[in-house]
Amino acid sequence: MRILLIFFLLISLNGYCQWKSYIIGVKGDTLNKVDKKDMKQGKWVNHIDAIREEPGYEEEGEYKNNRKEGGWRIYSLSGDLIGLENYRWGNKDGVCQYFNSSGELIREEGWRAMNPEKPYDTLEIEDVDHLDHYNTVIVKNDGVAIKHGVWKYYSPNTGMIIKTETYTLGKLETPKSTTVKDTTTTTAKSMVKPKEVQDYEKKNAGKKKIKVRDGSVGY
């Protein structure tokens, strides 16, 4: 029994020795691991204090070779969930959502992560004029996330969308002007005539010629 205990203890110590630093969480799991190359790995919890007018927060997620990867959750210092973010290569990627202290969704953002190891990146961008058609675009890679997709802003009172913005590779798209159709004919047909006009037309229906007094003084 003693030999087995020593054996498992050595395995545990060997596992911890591969990390330059780490902490043990309240559930006994190993967090905030830094490897021998000073790279953050695995599950992490970051605490950010309030600075000037910016509120503090805590975030939890995973690092891979010193870069954020996958889903991250953001909490206010009072423990309320205020954000859900997705990362790739250490940059925001996909849909990120943000909430107020009451839990209502207030903003939804679209991001596209760029691979920091490539000077240029080739992306397939959907053609807004032709659904299910894509254009190949080569962009200079600055190694950061760029705004891409629809950004939605919600009313915390009603939950309805109050504003939308569409970005394509960091560029805010200008909403297309809507062509106003000539509805004169339709309007004339659907216009409700005053009762007096309807009575007049009904009274004189079928007559070949209707005399109308127009204010002229000639004979």
ZIUR-V579176 format. One record per residue. SS is DSSP state (a for helix, b for strand, c for the rest). Layout:
ss=[SS	SS]
This chain:
ss=[c	a	a	a	a	a	a	a	a	a	a	a	a	a	a	a	a	c	b	b	b	b	b	b	c	c	c	c	c	b	b	b	b	b	b	c	c	c	c	b	b	b	b	b	b	b	b	b	c	c	b	c	c	b	c	c	b	b	b	b	b	b	b	b	c	c	b	b	b	b	b	b	b	b	b	b	c	c	c	c	b	b	b	b	b	b	b	b	c	c	b	b	c	b	b	b	b	b	b	c	c	c	c	c	b	b	b	b	b	b	b	b	c	c	c	c	c	c	c	b	b	b	b	b	b	b	c	c	c	c	c	c	c	b	b	b	b	b	b	b	c	c	c	c	c	b	b	c	b	b	b	b	b	b	c	c	c	c	c	c	b	b	b	b	b	b	b	b	c	c	b	b	c	c	c	c	c	c	c	c	c	c	c	a	a	a	a	a	a	a	c	c	c	c	a	a	a	a	a	a	a	a	a	c	c	c	c	c	c	c	c	c	c	c	c	c	c	c	c]
